Amino acid sequence: MDISIFDQYGLDINKTTERKIENLFFREDYRRVYLDDIGVIEVLSNADIIGRYLEGFNKVVNHQVVRKRKFQLVVDYAHGTAAQMLPDIFSYLGCEVIVLNTSSNDGLVSRSLDEQGKDM
């Protein structure tokens, strides 16, 4: 499993912060939450998830500025789930897009084990 943590801007956290989190995790010096303390687990449909994501996205992106730029993009979806929502976003933003690896296949991973190992 590969866990990625991002900062408030959606960028990779710095190495110092990453090491602090890893040290805390491997030390196992944290309180475990009891099942009764978790609260409600809400199961959402793909449509609900995509709708919520798009709602948040629309609040922070200036669509008019992006449309004026008429971006031309090449996007490699790496057989991932982003292929479910990004085409609609790019279309709404007026981007011309060439797409690669759009099929969603549970048997395929977006990055090989070797690529993931380079992150450690």
Contacts in CASP RR format, 6 or more apart in sequence:
PFRMAT RR
TARGET T0000
AUTHOR 0000-0000-0000
METHOD contacts of the structure
MODEL  1
MDISIFDQYGLDINKTTERKIENLFFREDYRRVYLDDIGVIEVLSNADII
GRYLEGFNKVVNHQVVRKRKFQLVVDYAHGTAAQMLPDIFSYLGCEVIVL
NTSSNDGLVSRSLDEQGKDM
2 111 0 8 1.000
2 116 0 8 1.000
2 119 0 8 1.000
4 12 0 8 1.000
5 13 0 8 1.000
5 18 0 8 1.000
5 21 0 8 1.000
6 12 0 8 1.000
6 13 0 8 1.000
7 13 0 8 1.000
13 21 0 8 1.000
24 30 0 8 1.000
44 52 0 8 1.000
46 84 0 8 1.000
50 84 0 8 1.000
50 85 0 8 1.000
53 85 0 8 1.000
54 85 0 8 1.000
54 88 0 8 1.000
54 89 0 8 1.000
57 89 0 8 1.000
61 93 0 8 1.000
63 92 0 8 1.000
63 93 0 8 1.000
66 93 0 8 1.000
66 94 0 8 1.000
66 95 0 8 1.000
67 93 0 8 1.000
67 94 0 8 1.000
70 94 0 8 1.000
70 95 0 8 1.000
70 96 0 8 1.000
71 93 0 8 1.000
71 94 0 8 1.000
71 95 0 8 1.000
71 96 0 8 1.000
72 95 0 8 1.000
72 96 0 8 1.000
72 97 0 8 1.000
73 90 0 8 1.000
73 95 0 8 1.000
73 96 0 8 1.000
73 97 0 8 1.000
73 98 0 8 1.000
74 97 0 8 1.000
74 98 0 8 1.000
74 99 0 8 1.000
74 100 0 8 1.000
75 86 0 8 1.000
75 90 0 8 1.000
75 97 0 8 1.000
75 98 0 8 1.000
75 99 0 8 1.000
75 100 0 8 1.000
76 99 0 8 1.000
76 100 0 8 1.000
76 101 0 8 1.000
77 83 0 8 1.000
77 86 0 8 1.000
77 99 0 8 1.000
77 100 0 8 1.000
77 101 0 8 1.000
77 102 0 8 1.000
78 101 0 8 1.000
78 110 0 8 1.000
78 111 0 8 1.000
79 101 0 8 1.000
79 102 0 8 1.000
79 103 0 8 1.000
79 104 0 8 1.000
79 105 0 8 1.000
79 108 0 8 1.000
79 109 0 8 1.000
79 110 0 8 1.000
80 101 0 8 1.000
80 104 0 8 1.000
80 110 0 8 1.000
81 104 0 8 1.000
83 99 0 8 1.000
83 102 0 8 1.000
83 103 0 8 1.000
83 104 0 8 1.000
84 104 0 8 1.000
87 97 0 8 1.000
87 99 0 8 1.000
90 97 0 8 1.000
END
